[in-house]
């Protein structure tokens, strides 16, 4: 393979990986925005989304098949189910803790993560679950690069979801309210905005996006595992920090940047793919040390 | 003032209001009335409890005793967002423009509770009519406006809420003298348009020029009250509470 085609190939890998990271990072950053919580259970919602989609797909593949229509339907239902799960988690676990010290709610998030992981562990006996699709490996060659149809659809869907989200947060009253709650909760209440409802909507959307990413990852990699959310949760956190935690465009950018960094980083001589995760977290530390507000974040003074 | 109709009861009434932060009690039984169509000034030294009074009315601070009556209804236990929906609109100290949202978006959120987009548009045109500068800057980040423009945005946003009663906390704070007069003129305009105003203001002389009635708070209780003229002409008040 020529160097150009290797680089193009890695760019494509980075784009696919980055799309998953971005979708999960969006939920991370939105939830951080409205309740200032690093939701360490967020990666597990990605995992839950994959499993719900798999269940739906096994149930409907007899009727609609396991191609894109079936996967799309499964993704939609997984988004709704996991979106609701996110809302329930917020009501039960986080809402009662909002007045408590930051650390308490952070520990609560870790507990939620353990509950989700262990529930799926118990249900699956810790086995990998095959995510069987009939997508095949067809694709087109552009220049020196072979792109599968799956990769195109995945990246396209991720882009569509992000564009929809961007329209939601800039063009609708609830979207504006979500951004406003992230800035000043009390002022929002004075404007008559029902802040708990806005927080609920945020959890729904953030969780649904994670579920969409989980479905796509399942279809792309072909298997699911109860622990698959752990690492991507940390990666999404890294992506959100790179972009500037709390910033929605930042999460999209951060996800893509991280996907590209990982993809190209493994090509540096001496750094094999087994160093991929180390590479990511070194980047996280560097960003935290040298630019803690991230690429698109604003410096924020603590409010009283 | 509108002609006195059947609603002779005050629009807002505080009855023995007690409130504070944690163990620190800031209000020790405040009694106060605001009648429809009035501008009422709430005066006093720093730490007298003016801001806490407004925050307790709008629900940001919980009253530990006493009652807040708005249009005859007890709203003491309501949440801030429900109080705002009644048309009791609090413009807090420091303007609190929503950073990262454009001027237009700040205004749109003022009418969050208005479902009808046409009505929101109508209110927005009205606000732009009063403050043409906001229309010219509608796409800018609201937090990047100058202090005076931010105050106009805060008031415009309050107007978008369709206020029956406006609680204004130091609207002239940090503004150049010329802008202070401009803000006072705006308060007068809002009042002429039908909003009743409870105004907290450091600049007591200015506030009493504008107001119909005034209360002087001291250590969390009403120390004195009277028509604005009476308070204005009372030398002891001027010297003791309002600064010479």
Interface residues (C-beta under 8 A of the other chain):
Chain A: X173 X176 X177 X179 X180 X183 X184 X186 X187 X188 X189 X190 X191 X192 X193 X194 X195 X298
Chain B: X58 X59 X60 X79 X80 X81 X84 X85 X89 X90 X92 X96 X98 X99 X100 X101 X105 X108 X109 X110 X112 X113 X157 X161
